[in-house]
């Protein structure tokens, strides 16, 4: 009888721990990002999304540029690229805190060109912090702008 009681208490504790974890996950903001094409220009933009049912407050965003523009055609009809634009947007983002509503999103122009055959090698690393509770890093590849991978710490 004692062994059965111990086993039941042990299983109930495991189940309660799992229920607490699930509740916390469902009631915590979860902000992710991706690169998406701009509606009106041939450039990519950073799309930051809060897919959770909770408001994400005090969201900070930073970008590390690891892009290689050496394959970009210099003598063509394509407009010149502004390689300093990502550093400009990074400076802007470093001084801002954002609030994203549930299921809300925000876009930032990062001026990474996507012209037909032209591909920009490399990636950008986007770090998203939500207050002091969550910090995630994402590697975003312009060569496949719908692909992203979360970096492990």
GUGU-291710 format. One record per residue (C-alpha): x, z, y; residue in three letters. Coordinates in steps of 0.2 Angstrom, whole numbers, padded with zeros to 4 digits, always signed. Each point is the difference from the previous one (the first is absolute). Layout:
// residues N
XZYALA ...
// end
This chain:
// residues 153
+0000+0000+0000UNK +0014+0004+0012UNK +0009-0016-0003UNK -0016-0010+0003UNK -0003+0010+0016UNK +0018-0004+0006UNK -0001-0018-0004UNK -0017-0001+0009UNK +0008+0008+0016UNK +0015-0011-0001UNK -0011-0016-0001UNK -0011+0006+0014UNK +0015+0003+0011UNK +0007-0018-0003UNK -0017-0007+0003UNK -0002+0010+0017UNK +0018-0006+0005UNK -0005-0018-0003UNK -0016+0002+0009UNK +0009+0008+0015UNK +0012-0015+0000UNK -0014-0013+0000UNK -0009+0009+0014UNK +0015+0000+0011UNK +0004-0018-0004UNK -0018-0005+0005UNK +0000+0010+0016UNK +0017-0005+0006UNK +0004-0015+0011UNK +0009-0014-0008UNK +0008-0013+0012UNK +0008-0016-0007UNK +0006-0016+0008UNK +0002-0018-0004UNK +0006-0016+0009UNK -0014-0012+0004UNK -0001-0016+0009UNK -0006+0000+0019UNK -0017-0008+0003UNK +0006-0010+0015UNK +0019-0002-0002UNK +0012-0006-0014UNK +0008+0018-0001UNK -0003+0015-0011UNK -0007+0016+0006UNK +0001+0018-0007UNK -0016+0006-0007UNK -0002+0019-0001UNK -0015+0005-0011UNK -0008+0017-0003UNK -0010-0004-0016UNK -0005+0019-0002UNK -0016+0009+0005UNK +0010+0012+0011UNK +0006-0003+0018UNK +0019-0002+0001UNK +0007+0009+0015UNK +0017+0001+0008UNK +0005-0016-0009UNK +0018-0006+0005UNK +0007-0017-0005UNK +0018-0006+0000UNK +0008-0016-0005UNK +0017-0004-0007UNK +0004-0019+0002UNK +0010-0007-0015UNK -0005-0018+0003UNK +0012-0015-0001UNK -0004-0014+0012UNK +0015-0011-0005UNK -0011-0013-0009UNK -0012-0003+0015UNK +0002-0018+0006UNK +0009+0000+0017UNK -0003-0018+0004UNK -0018-0003-0003UNK -0017+0000+0009UNK -0003+0018-0005UNK -0001+0012+0014UNK +0016+0011+0001UNK -0001+0017-0008UNK +0001+0017+0009UNK +0011+0010-0012UNK +0000+0014+0012UNK -0019+0002-0001UNK +0000+0012-0015UNK +0012+0012+0010UNK -0012-0001+0015UNK -0015+0004-0011UNK +0010+0014-0009UNK +0004+0008+0017UNK -0019-0001+0005UNK -0005+0008-0017UNK +0013+0014+0001UNK -0009+0007+0015UNK -0018-0001-0007UNK -0011+0010-0011UNK -0015-0008-0007UNK -0017+0005-0007UNK -0008-0011-0013UNK -0018+0003-0005UNK -0006-0001-0018UNK +0001-0017-0006UNK +0008-0005+0016UNK +0015-0011+0004UNK +0011-0006+0014UNK +0011-0015+0003UNK +0017-0002+0008UNK +0008-0017+0004UNK +0018+0000-0007UNK +0003-0018+0003UNK +0007-0005-0017UNK -0003-0019-0001UNK -0009-0008-0014UNK +0001-0019+0002UNK -0004-0010-0015UNK +0017-0003-0009UNK +0010+0013+0010UNK +0003+0016-0008UNK +0008+0016+0007UNK +0011+0009-0012UNK +0002+0019-0001UNK -0013+0013+0003UNK -0006+0013+0012UNK -0001+0019-0005UNK -0016+0008+0008UNK +0000+0019+0000UNK -0017+0008+0003UNK -0002+0019+0003UNK -0017+0009+0001UNK +0003+0016+0009UNK +0012+0011-0010UNK -0010-0003-0016UNK +0005-0017-0006UNK +0015-0013+0002UNK +0001-0017-0009UNK +0011-0015+0001UNK -0005-0017-0003UNK +0011-0016-0003UNK -0009-0015+0007UNK +0006-0018-0004UNK -0004-0014+0012UNK +0003-0013-0013UNK -0015+0007-0010UNK -0010+0009+0014UNK -0013+0007-0012UNK +0013+0009-0010UNK +0006+0018+0003UNK +0008+0013-0009UNK +0000+0019+0003UNK +0018+0007+0000UNK +0003+0015-0010UNK +0009+0015+0008UNK 
// end
